[in-house]
């Protein structure tokens, strides 16, 4: 099922920095936007400037939230630089970012450095964006492909080299597959998308995927392309190509997305709803308002699409600068609201399940 895009091209075309300034004294809330769970109240407005950076996977979500928040709240400037998860974390640690977007949780050696930037407090993880990862393909005459995790692992490990290989045939008994050589495309740059995709392969196909989980691609062979837009472009241009990108890039490029087998042996189409089912079953491993999560890539939940990443906003739970606190709470509160989350579907993301969203909203309210 292909979702209709509204404004996605503008989001994709953003340059390195998203910087949208409020206009004049227009402080009227647009219809349907709100900072409350019920969607009936205006956003919690504050004034000032925020500088944040990190995950490029969430840049379109950030652009939409910034635009909506600044339409409601005058005297606000919010800058978000989609510099990558690692760069965002380093900027937060260096004190040049008020919060960081990251597709992975802080590493053990990063946590104390981030905590040191929170006067008397700790840095916490707030899951804010679900970015389903699509397995995209361009195989002439094939538009309804389904793949088990083990088959995906064999393809990207270079063990399966042609589209009519027995492993792919077993997953697609009713599809006529060509003997076209497979061209597997991966990220050439370090990315949270690769980190999550290889984590999925490591957890679901350990016999076929022996290259571990990492932000940098480690398997031999294949073709590297920079950024999710680069991967999408490379797949689109080559017959026989396959790659992995966030759903928003797959949709924007008009690429076919494979159904992926979950832990119940069910082949599931990627939709915001099917991705949300996997997140709803994720375990919160953090303490208190730290909502760091562990995703079950082997989920047996009916209708759950298993390859998803969660982008966190990493922020001080306590110890935020007094001049930044109201605006951080106001903006992140809008992002976590039902209104803020409802804007994500048209951008190729999945809204947080309400069971998770309400915890995030409560954690934002507790920021101090």
C-alpha positions, 0 to 999 in steps of 0.5 A: 500500500502506497501512502500519499505524500503531502509536503515530503518533497520539501522535507527531503530537499532541506539543506543541512539546517532546518531553521524556521522562524515564526512570522510576526504576531500570528499566534493562532493555533492551526486547526487540528494542532495541539499540545495536549493528548486530547487535541483540544488545547493549544501548544504550550508556547515559550520564547527563545531559541533552541539549537539541536542536531542529530539523526537525519532519519527524523529530519522531515518530522522535525521540520514539520514539528518546527513549522507547526510549533512556530505557527502557534508560538511567536518569538521562537526560533528552533534550528535542527541540523540533520548531521547524523546520530553520532554528531548529534550526541557529540554536539550535546556532550560538547554543549552546543546542542540543547538536545540531540536526535539519535537512532541509537541509545547512548553507549556506555562510555557516552552516558556519563559524558552526557550526564555531565552536561546536566547540572545535578541530573542525567541525560535521558532518552525520549523515543519520539519518531518510529522510522520503519526500515523498508527493504526496497527492490527494483526487479523488472516484472516483480512487484510483490516480493516477500522475504524471510529474515534469513533470506535477507541476510543471505542476500546482503551477505553475498551468499544469494547472488541471483533473483531466481535463487532457491531461497528466494523462490521458497519465499515466493512460490507463486512469483515468476523470478528472473535470473537477474544478478542481485545488486545489494546496496548499503550505506557507505556512511556510518548511520543509525539505519545501518545499525538498526538493520544489522541488529535486526539481521543479527537477532533474526538470522544469526546463522546467515549474518555473521557481521554483527551490529554496527553503524558502519557496513562490514559485510563484503561486496555490494555497492555503497551509497551515501545517505538513505537518499543515495541508497534509494537513488541507486536502487531505483537506477539499477535493475536487480537492485535491493537496499534498505532505507527508511519508509519515507525515502522508499515512498518518496522514490516510488520504490517497491517494498518487500513484505518481511517475515516476522517471528510468527512466520507471517509475511507483513506489509510495511505500514505505519500500523504494522510498524507501530505494533512492533514498538508497542511490544518493545521493552523499556529498559531505562529507569524512571523517565529514561525511556530507552527501549529494546525492540523485539525483532523476532516479534510474534505479534500478529501483523507486526512489521519487524524492522523498525528503528526508534529515534530518541531525543536525548535531553537532560531530565534534570539540570536544563538551563533555566532559560532553555527549560520552558521552550524545550518542554513546550516543543518536545511536549508538542512533538509527543502530543497526539497532534504532533504524532498524528502528522507523522503518517503522511511523512512516511513515519509511524506514530508512537502507540498511545501506550508509549506516547503517554509515557513520553509526554509524562517524561517531558512534563517532568523535565526540570 
